[in-house]
Structures are given as C-alpha cells and as structure tokens.
C-alpha cells in the first residue's frame, strides 16, 4: 500500500506523489460522509488529471490524459449526499478504469490511465473542505473485485433484532420513520413451507412480508388502501436467502440475495402506519411462526441504494468492461450492440459508432468491431468495419448491426442498415432504390435516372453508357474526376454527382477469418425490400442459423407510406448468405398499437425433435408485454401474436439466445431487455426458460437503473456474454454464469 491515512473532517488533504510512487495501474479508495454537492478528489499532473465529484447525489467526474478525455458519470450511484458513510474507489487496469461504490462496480471506461500516465504530482482529498472523510488508501496494484468488497464498510442499521419482537424502546425509536429498509437472512424448511418474515402494526394499519409459493409478498394497509408487491421466485427451497425491502426515492423495492426482484412506485414505511406499536421478525402479528427461520435481521432508517444492498449481503461481484464508451476514437457515442461467439472460440463485439451526436439516422454512424481471442477476457483494439461519407446530421449511416455465422463454412456475416446522408427511418421514401431486375438506381441533381452495374459502370435508362463510374465505396467519378459519393446528402459541393434513392438499404459484409478482415459491402435491398415499403431494417443484435442450416435475421418494415404502422419478419438465406428472401410478416397491423418493431429470434427443439422458431418483438401494445409469435416452417410464416405475461415491455429492443446449460447439457433460452420506465429506460432483466419458451421461472435484474439495448452470446466456457448499453454513455460487456441465472 502506498498511502493509508485518515483525513481530518472538513479539511482538504493534499498528498504529494513522487516519481517512485507512480504506477501504470493501481487502486484508490476513499470513504466519506456528504450532505451536499462536493468535489471528492483531484489527482493532478502535467499530463492530465482525474477528478471525482458528487453532483445531485450521484458520482460524476472526468479523466484527462493528453489528448484523451472520458467523463466518469456514474449516474446510477444515487444517494451519496445522504450523510451516511459511503466508499468510492477507482481502479485502473490494462482494460480501462473502473469506478466502485460500496465495493461494487458502478461505471467503467476503456481509457487506462493512472499516476504514471498523468505524471501525477499531487492527490487532493475534499478540496472544498466540506466532507467528513473516513479513510484514504492508495494501493500499488489493482485490487481484485472481491478486494474492493472487503474495503467497503457495510451500512449500519438503526435497530438489530435480538428477539422475534422488538422492544418497546426500539419500536419508539422507529416510530414515524418515513423512509427506510429492512433486512433478514431467512430460509424455509422446504418446498411448500411458508409464513411471515417481517410484520409491523400501528394505529392506522399494518405491514408484512410473507414467504409464499409465489415468492416474497409485501402486503400493507394504511387505513385506506390495501396493496401488495410480489417478488416472484421459488425461495422455499430450503436454502438461505437475504431479503431486503427498501422504501424511499419514490418506490418500494424488494431485493433477494442482493439483486432487485420487484419495484413498485409509491413509498410505504412505518410513518404510514400511524403510531407504531409492534414490529416482529420470523412470525406474524399474532405470533404464528414462519415455517423456517430468520437467523439475522435489522432495520435501517434510510433507503439503501442498490450497491449498499449488495454490500449488506456480501453478494458476489460481477465484473464489467467498457468496450465502446463515449470518447473512444473521438466518437460522441456508441449504441446498438451485436455479439457473436465464432465456432473457433473467437468472440466478436460490435456497435454503432455515432461520431458527432448520439442520435439515430440521419447521422454520421459507422460500424466498429472488437475481437477477443480468450473468451471475452481481453479485447483487441476497435476497428471500423463499415463507414460511409459525410458528417453530422447530414452524414450517411451504417447502423443497426447483426452478426451471424454459417457453421458449415465458418463464414461470418454482418448485416447492417445503410442510410444516405440526411435520411433516416422517419423521412425515408417508399421504394427499393433499384429496378425490378435489381439494378441500382442513381439520380443526378435534375432528377434524371441512371443505372449502376455491379462493376461500377453507369448508363442511362436506355442502356447508353455514360462517363460516370462508381467504385465499391460509392465514390463517383465523371470523366475520371471525382465528383462526390452516391451516399452523400443532396446538394453540397458536387451538384453534378449522382445519388442513391432517399430511402433505406440493407447490406451484407462477410469475413472468412473470424472478423479479422471483411469483404466490401454487398447491397441486398432488392432481394428483400418491396417497392411499397417505406423502411426495411434489421432487428439489431444477432441472427440465428437454424438446425436445418437456414440463416435467419430479424427485420421490421414500414407497411404503409405516411403512417406509423410496422410489422416484423425474418430475412432468410438457404445458401450461406449468398442470396436472401423475406418471409411473411408476423402480423398485419391495423393500428400503431398493434405494430411490431425490432425483434429477436431463437429456435427450440422438444424431446420429440420438433423444432420451433420463436420471435419476440418490441411493441406498444396496451398489455405492456413483449410480443411473441411462433413458426413451424423455419420462419417462412408465423402463427398468431401473443403477449407474454412474464416479459415486461417498455418499447425497447429485446434479445434472446438459445444456450446449452453447463453440466446438464439441457437446452435453455435466455431473454434480456430493458423492463421498466424509471422514467428513463432501465431495469435490465435477464430471464431463463427451460421449457421451450412456455414459462420463464428464472429472473435476474442485472442492472437496476440505466439500461437500454443488449446482445448476448454463449461463450466458449459456457458462460453468457452480455453486451449492453446505457444509451448515452456507451456499450459495456459483462459475463454472467448460467448457474447464477437459474438459481433465482
């Protein structure tokens, strides 16, 4: 350890850093109490700085190192200004910087910077002198993720249970508490055993948490309204479970074994019961005992944050790595993840690189890729695979990527939407941009039409050759002089240049060396898009090769020009990606509420060998559930749409994959999506079905706050790679253990 001090309260502390102290990686840990916005620390040198601050209760900051800058906006770290003791840590490793709250990772960045890279000269703690700091520790080497947990103190309860019923003195201490948390470590005797874990009564009503065959059920009555919150799961399995219920920040939240299981808007705690007169654990208010036991229990007089709950129960930490974070390669943002584990074991991760602004098309968007040769443990530097000309909102786009591999040849296919400059889904024109026989149509500034062959020769509609030529990148020459690009926005410096139609296109690239090199894009729009379609684009994420060898890719399209009606289908190839066709639409929507948008597809096989293709779709149906349809003919057609009760939908892209469970070898389907409006899109949930998508008994809320799109793949060691986005801060990679998923 390089530094281990206890700063004086509300007094800045500056520690000098010598050349001998500098390291290329390491860990810094600080604990503090705060009641207002404040600067926590400042690490400074001639090559840059690292600054961390508290802003509106969350952790914010920035790291600057020469020409590189990353914002450390840990927006999901809430409640840091509540006056309680909190622990913040920063670790720099070879894969980037990681920020921890209460011992658990809250944010990461791909920029790897520490005291050596900054040539750091000083570290100042509490520069404004308004924090009550606990300890400051700087370690010469990066701490392990378990080591971070050990450095963080557990939250301290207001009352700890030493008997089944609290003493009158402790009840008076809790009387009138408006926000708070309760915790118990509990187990049932076995299946079907149930009873009350917590109960409280006051002059106006009661509050109780019961263990049932539905899971943990929180019931309450405040003298006017009965309410019930169900944290579903099979927790009567005879094993120990940590139950935490928090009330505050506008919601009642139930955690089991450290992870959120239910959230209900509206707070309810002891103050809602009137004059509190009884609080007990392991029994109900009449003394009927739980068929099991609570080995420990406590009550907290504040609403614990998700990371404090993790620390309270000492949950095993999950490690996350930033693969495409804001600022990487100078880009404003990254979105729309795609992930593929190749047959060779190489793992490919890709995303939209949104160069200038965060928006969808119209925008300057490239496709960027990283490769892992060790099962997702480390990653090669990012490589731009797909790029079209133009910049800003008038730039052209390579967006919404899908990766899939042909097992028979090893060829990896990349399918992307292409939009010309200034064009996106909202302002596409109807049409394919091709003739009926598949030739690419081009237009000059006057609207005259031309035809472009695969070789780049350009002729008029009568077949007369012109002096125009178009290369594979879309660059246009006129009599040998470059005059623009067919994908540029209308107007500009080359009014004589040719342009493609102002609509959406689909392109395929391929790689025969596991993503190391790629072919030029091949336009397949004419094969799958119909002239009456305004838009046809991928349901981004991953495609699937069925057991039959057919490759299917989810797509959706605008079915009526000028109206916001969409449906989805599968685009399929039976020859390894050489040719494509469009299957039948899943539904014929009659209102926007019936529309289906981005989707994901999996194949299941029952014990009799009967295969089924399942499609899950984003929608705005009043049910608030994910749409689902099944195909028995390999995706050519689908049966009726149903809405899955267990899969919440907030109009965000879903993803699902079929996996083999390690150990048993059984097939399971893993489904992930953003499952709750908070009011931002968030609550990343991962669910597992082991019966061919009929039921979804296993569920984990992996990321309780900011979370939007994702893509999954089973890694070579059997674990699940999850590539996910926070929408405005980039795309991150986390590895999940299937045993952890199905244990919930």
Secondary structure, 3 states (H helix, E strand, C coil): CCEEECCCCCCCEEEECCHHHCCCCEEEEEEEECCCCEEEEEEEECCEEEEEEEECCEEEEEEEECCEEEECCECCCCCCCCCCCEEEEEEEECCEEEEEECCEEEEEECCCCCHHHHCEEEEEECCCCCCEEEEEEEECCCCCHHHHHHHCCCCCCCEECCCCECCHHHHHHHCCCCCEEEEEEEEECCCCCCEEEEEEEECCCEEEEEEECCEEEEEEECCCCEEEEEEECCCCCCCCEEEEEEEECCEEEEEECCEEEEEEECCCCHHHHCCEEEEEECECCCCCECCEEEEEEEEECCCCCHHHHHHHHCCCCCCEEEEEECCHHHCCEEEEEEEEECCCCCEEEEEEEECCCCCCCCCCEEEEEEEECCCCCCCCCCEEEECCCCCHHHCCEEEEEEEEECCCCCCEEEEEEEECCCCCHHHCCCCCCECCCCCEEEECCCCCEEEECCCCEEEECCCCEEEEEECCCCEEEECCEEEEECCCCCCCCCCCCCECCCCEEEEEEEECCCCCCCCCCEECHHHHCCCCCCCEEECCEECEECCCCCEEEEEEEECCCCCCCEEEEEEEECCCCCCCEECCCCCCCCCHHHCEEEEEEEEEECCCCCEEEEEEEEECCCCCEEEEEEECCCCCCCCCCEEEEEEECCCCCCEEEEEECCCCCCEEEEEEEEEEECCCEEEEEEEEECCCCCCCCEEEEEEEEECCCEEEEECCCCCEEEEEECCCCEEEEEEECHHHHHCC
